[in-house]
Amino acid sequence: MSLVPKHIKDLMPYKAGKPIEEVQRELNLDYIVKLASNENPMGPSKKAINHIAEILNDTHRYPDSNGYELRNKLAKKFNLSINNVVIGGGSEGIMSVIMRTFLNDKDEIIAAENSFIGFRVLANASGFKVNWVPTKNHKHNLDAMTKKINDNTKVIYLANPDNPTGTYFSKEEFEKFMKYVPSRVIVLLDEAYFEYACHIHDYPDSMHYRFDNVITLRTFSKAQGLAGFRVGYGFAEEKLVENLMKVKLPFEPSSLGQYAACVAMDDFEHLENSIKINNSEKQRLIDFFELKKISYIPSVTNFITLEFNTENEAFLFCENLLKRGVILRHLIGFGLSKCIRITVGIPEENDFLIKNIEELL
Ligand SMILES: Cc1ncc(COP(=O)(O)O)c(C=O)c1O
């Protein structure tokens, strides 16, 4: 008899983008640009970093397990009660808590195929049945997802905007979808790239609706540039939050993470600059791909996915750029083997990317 359950033995683990230090060790290059993990290339809020020293001397203490300061600040900002706010070790950490809190017995999950790989790993590791629904034109197919709802459906996962395609579904699509979702089903709405998409007129900001069975998840890892601190947050109806708070690990996020997030929330200049530079640099990359006739998926986020004719073409593109010091993400693990995802960098990183693609072509 094996000690490891079959679904864990068969589990394909999460494979993150290569760290710069690893590529440096392997290839001995002077200049390396990492455009592989959708981080904010502008760095973290300087205000958060400059203030963090103030609490270093207190790090022998455990963090506030109730997360009062940060939850209260988030509640105020979104005009909610603190009892509607949950925080955790990245939004992925909260996803994991959601799975442990609400799934039971014969419950099933519905999610889009080729969507965020972190959720895929969590869902497969949970041991519960997952109904994967193919995407349509690189977008969530919400109609097809509602058709998969059955008596056992408990959680539906939606990423809006989606990763790795950068596409989004509209207000109209979301409103129609919610009409078909019974209130006994939890919709886990992952808005990790919210700040990049929220200005689009038909993007459905889930916080305008406030459905009792929708859990909104957001993060400080992307536009706020705090990925290394691991701070995510979620909004939901009080009863859901009360139970999430029982199951979550008491001391996540770390005290440094909670503190940095509180300061970063008030650093509007950093956020605005990050979005502004992302938008202009993304347009520059798109203009370049158009010029070079490289096929791409239009994206409302801080990354762009390129589509090649074959898996081999995509693999070679990624490998050749890696040898030149540009780390990109081949999407084979996401089930999109002909695709490469590129995080939009700061101007000098994109100059380096463009120069190297030009030399390769
Ligand atoms: C769609 C999506 N959701 C969640 C996450 C995880 O974010 P966090 O760092 O908050 O765990 C990512 C990170 O890449 C993502 O792309």
The ligand as an ORCA input file, in Angstrom:
! r2SCAN-3c Opt
* xyz 0 1
  C      -4.561     34.853    -12.171
  C      -3.658     34.814    -11.003
  N      -4.164     34.611     -9.791
  C      -3.392     34.570     -8.695
  C      -2.027     34.703     -8.783
  C      -1.215     34.553     -7.544
  O      -1.003     35.730     -6.937
  P      -0.422     35.807     -5.445
  O       0.988     36.230     -5.577
  O      -1.292     36.809     -4.776
  O      -0.565     34.457     -4.818
  C      -1.440     34.915    -10.017
  C       0.023     35.043    -10.118
  O       0.626     34.893    -11.130
  C      -2.270     34.965    -11.155
  O      -1.750     35.138    -12.361
*
